């Protein structure tokens, strides 16, 4: 039963919105006939766009597990799934979590803290995660299931997408 609760608690956050445009207009801008009373500020990159452009695989993995926390707390899987690409275990986890909430159940106190990330190969990592104590009720009428938590090692494979990453496989690593 503990394995079910542990497996029922993995996820991440929002696909970064990245855009790149550029161009060099050689013609000078026309001078306005009527000057505007206030200057229009030059737009600056949103902090998340700048962070995503500079995000390392390790930072992405941490963000992925933060999204898992959010999915488990809310029952909403959009942010979590936006960080995956063809990851069957991720899709299964999302279906399990949304199914629990759809049946009137809930998941409480789930906290995933990434304590160590070690590369295996390019875009292939082991992430040691401290899973906090939690409780789960599979439906409105079900009894509470408790988990004391503990350390779990996950094998996470990534794919580079634009200037970020996506999880393509995730599994509990052999101990």
N, C-alpha and C positions, 0 to 999 in steps of 0.2 A: 504494500500500500504506500510506503514511503517513496518508492521509486516513481509511482504515479504522481504524487504531489510534487516531487522534485522536477519531474519532466514537465509538469504543468505550470512551470514558473520561469520560462526563458523568453526574452524579447529585445527591441530597440526603438529609435525616434526618427521622425520625419526625413523624407528624402530632401536633401538640400536643393534649393533652386539655384541652379548655376546658369549663367548666360554669359556669352562673350560676344561682343560686337565691337567693331572698330571701323575705322575708315579715315581717310585723310582728304578733307575737302580743301582743294587748293584755292578756291575762290574765297575772298574775304567776306565776312558776314556783313550784310547791309546795315547801315546806321539807322536806328529807328527815327521816325519823323517826330514822334512825341515820346519824350523820355518817361519811363515809368517811375513812380515815386519811390519804389523800393526795389532793391536788387533781388533777383531770383537766385536762391542758393544753389550751388552746384551739388547734384546728388552724390552721396558717398555710398560705397558698398555697405549693405546691411551686414552686421557683425557675423551672422550665421553663414552668409555667403563667403566672407573673407576667411572664416574659420574652416569652412568646408574645403576651400581651395588649398589650405595648408594642412589639412587633417592627415595624420599618419594612420596606418592600418590599426595600430594599437588604440589610438583615440577613437577610431570608428568602432572597434570592438567594444570599448567601454560605452559608447553611445548606444550601441545595439542592445546591450544588457540594461541600460537605463530605459530604453523603449519597452523592453520586456516588463520591467517594473510598472510602467505606465499602463500597458495592456492588461496586466493582471489586476491592477487596482481599479480599472475602469470598465473592462470588458470590451473595449474598442481596439480593433486590431489594425487600423489603417496605417498609423505611424510605424508600427512594428513591421508590417508586411512591406512597407515602402523601402525598407532597408534590406530586403531579401530579393533573390532572383532565382527562381526555380528550386528553392530549398524545400524539399518534401517534409522534412521534420519540422521546419519552421511553420509551414502551412498547416501541418497536423496540430501543432501546439496552438496556433491561432484558432483553428476550428474547435479545439477542446475548450479553450478559455471562453470564446464567444458562446459556445453551446451551454456552458455552465451558467453564464449570465442570462442567456435566452430562456433557460429553464427556471429562472428565479433564484439561482444560486449566487454565491459570492466567494471571493478569495480575499483574505485579509492578511495584512502585515507582511507581505512578501517584499523582501529587500535583497537585491543582488548587488554585491560589491566585488568588483574585479580586483583581486589582490596581486595577480601576476600574469603576464602574458609572455610566452616564449615562442619564437618563430621555429617552425619545423623546416619550412622551405619557403620559397617565394609565395606570398599571399596564403600561407598555411600556418595556423597558430594553435597552440594549446593555451587556453585561458583558465586560470585557477579562480574560481568564484566562491565567495563566502555567501551561502544562501541562509538568510535569517529564518528564525522560527516563523511559522505561518499556520493558518487554518483555512480550510476549504469546506464549503457546503455545495454539493453538486446540484441541488435544486432547493426550492423554497421549503420543502418538507423533509429534506435529507438531514441526517445528523452531521455534526461538525467532524471533520477529519483533521487531526493535528500532525504537524511536522516540526521536529526540533531543529531542522536545518543542518548545516554543516558545510564543509568544503567539497566542491565538486569540480572536477577538471573536464572542460569541454574542448573538443577538437572543432575548430572553426576554420572553414576555407572561404576565402574571399575572391571576388572578381572585381577588377577595376572597371568602373563605369563613369565616364566623363572624368571629372576631377575628384571623384569620391570612390566608394566601394559598395558592394552588396554581398551579403552572406549567401553562398551557394550551397554549403552543407554545414550542418552542425550536429554533433553527437556527443554523448557522454564518452570521454576518453577512457580507455582501458587503464585501470589503476595497477 
